[in-house]
Amino acid sequence: MAQKPNELQHETMTVPEVEFERPRIVRQDRIYVEKQNCYIVYDKTKLTVINYNVFGVAVRSSSSWIKVGDEIRDAVFFVEETEIAKLHLRCARAEASGDEYSLAFEIIGEPLNMDHVNGAKLAHQVVTNLKQHVLATEQVPERFRAMVYEIRDWLETLEENANAAG
């Protein structure tokens, strides 16, 4: 069987070679934003993030202010009020959904560092838990708290003495 100029021979089958206008992007599972406060700030506009991954981000917008293929630079990605990265983005898709638009962007250049994103989310959770603990602890009378700490100290001393004797 004769091979055509734009085809690659692979074992017993022929795979047609297809030309693309832009390089293919690695598709990753998206992380959907549910509880955390995640957004992008570009040109003094705050855009709520719908989902993200290492190579892209989707946002909600009240208007379709960008065309597919257009690029924006220095879009700042935030998680829980913490700046994660300044991104160079290219609009890959713009879809209307009622009176809102869903804009999907490819990240050009350095990918989104997921360790930074996860670290910011974890740090925010730790601070939130600590604040809740402090609020709950403040409701307990100070005299009672002092007594509990004295008992804990006494029990720790008792444990050390028991371990030393045994």
Order of alpha helices (4+ residues) and beta strands (2+ residues): beta-beta-beta-beta-beta-beta-beta-beta-beta-alpha-alpha
